[in-house]
Amino acid sequence: MRTVRELMVDGEIQMDFALNKELHESKFPFSKLAGRKVNTLVFPNLESANITYKLLKELNKADSIGPIMVGLRKSVHIMQLGASVEEIVNMTAVAVIDAQEREKRRNIKKGN
């Protein structure tokens, strides 16, 4: 049996509103993400993503998976210099799932 989770996505939102639940709820109570913890951030380019990713990781001592570049023919799973074993295992798991999903889509297109 396989469980499929719904991905909750909201439109463009500034970083402070995305990361501060109280601020988000007070200004955007109509948002699908109001009152929820945001766990994925999307950036316009690799430079801004990398700066923010490393800053959040250091300030919060947070677990991280990424960065992952999308929008190309295939996703690019990037390992950071000095990545821990846990980060390598997490990124490997994401890459494997990404490859499995890509294969499923390919099979559906072929009619298999």
PLY file of the C-alpha trace (Angstrom):
ply
format ascii 1.0
element vertex 112
property float x
property float y
property float z
element edge 111
property int vertex1
property int vertex2
end_header
0.00 0.00 0.00
1.31 3.41 -0.91
0.43 6.71 0.72
0.37 9.81 -1.46
0.68 13.16 0.26
-0.82 16.31 -1.11
1.62 19.12 -1.73
0.36 22.43 -0.33
1.57 25.36 -2.39
0.91 29.05 -1.94
1.84 31.85 -4.30
4.79 34.14 -4.08
5.41 35.24 -0.52
8.19 37.14 1.20
10.61 35.18 3.36
9.56 36.78 6.67
5.92 35.86 6.07
6.85 32.32 5.00
8.95 31.60 8.09
6.99 33.48 10.76
3.65 31.70 11.35
2.15 34.51 13.45
3.03 37.18 10.90
1.73 35.00 8.09
-1.59 34.37 9.87
-2.09 38.04 10.75
-1.52 39.34 7.20
-2.65 36.36 5.11
-5.35 34.50 7.09
-6.86 33.31 3.79
-3.65 31.49 2.81
-3.64 27.69 2.58
-0.46 27.78 4.67
-1.80 30.00 7.47
-0.91 28.38 10.80
1.31 25.78 9.18
5.05 25.35 9.23
6.64 26.06 5.87
9.25 23.43 4.97
10.12 24.23 1.36
11.35 27.45 -0.16
11.69 28.20 -3.88
14.18 30.78 -5.16
14.62 32.56 -8.50
18.26 31.52 -8.90
20.97 29.34 -7.44
22.88 32.21 -5.82
20.00 33.47 -3.69
18.99 29.91 -2.81
22.51 29.00 -1.71
22.94 32.10 0.45
19.62 31.61 2.21
20.03 27.85 2.54
23.37 28.17 4.29
22.19 31.07 6.46
19.09 29.22 7.67
21.07 26.04 8.25
23.65 27.82 10.41
21.20 29.99 12.35
18.74 27.20 13.12
21.04 24.18 13.18
18.42 22.72 10.85
18.47 19.51 8.86
18.69 20.24 5.17
18.06 18.47 1.93
19.25 20.35 -1.06
19.73 22.35 -2.99
17.91 20.73 -5.89
17.77 22.55 -9.21
14.59 21.94 -11.18
13.37 23.24 -14.50
15.98 21.43 -16.55
15.36 18.22 -18.48
16.35 16.37 -15.31
16.65 17.56 -11.71
20.12 18.30 -10.41
20.80 17.13 -6.86
23.69 19.16 -5.46
25.92 17.99 -2.64
27.51 20.77 -0.63
31.19 20.78 0.26
31.50 19.24 3.72
28.10 17.50 3.58
27.46 15.17 6.51
26.65 11.48 6.08
23.03 12.26 6.98
22.84 14.95 4.28
24.31 12.55 1.71
21.81 9.82 2.65
18.88 12.30 2.54
19.89 13.67 -0.86
20.41 10.15 -2.20
16.89 9.22 -1.08
15.45 12.29 -2.83
17.41 11.50 -6.01
16.19 7.88 -6.02
12.55 8.93 -5.57
12.97 11.56 -8.27
14.33 8.92 -10.67
11.50 6.50 -9.80
8.85 9.15 -10.41
10.47 10.14 -13.71
10.45 6.48 -14.78
6.75 6.16 -13.86
5.89 9.24 -15.94
7.90 7.82 -18.86
6.02 4.52 -18.63
2.66 6.30 -18.51
3.53 8.24 -21.67
4.49 4.98 -23.40
1.20 3.41 -22.30
2.76 0.77 -20.05
0 1
1 2
2 3
3 4
4 5
5 6
6 7
7 8
8 9
9 10
10 11
11 12
12 13
13 14
14 15
15 16
16 17
17 18
18 19
19 20
20 21
21 22
22 23
23 24
24 25
25 26
26 27
27 28
28 29
29 30
30 31
31 32
32 33
33 34
34 35
35 36
36 37
37 38
38 39
39 40
40 41
41 42
42 43
43 44
44 45
45 46
46 47
47 48
48 49
49 50
50 51
51 52
52 53
53 54
54 55
55 56
56 57
57 58
58 59
59 60
60 61
61 62
62 63
63 64
64 65
65 66
66 67
67 68
68 69
69 70
70 71
71 72
72 73
73 74
74 75
75 76
76 77
77 78
78 79
79 80
80 81
81 82
82 83
83 84
84 85
85 86
86 87
87 88
88 89
89 90
90 91
91 92
92 93
93 94
94 95
95 96
96 97
97 98
98 99
99 100
100 101
101 102
102 103
103 104
104 105
105 106
106 107
107 108
108 109
109 110
110 111
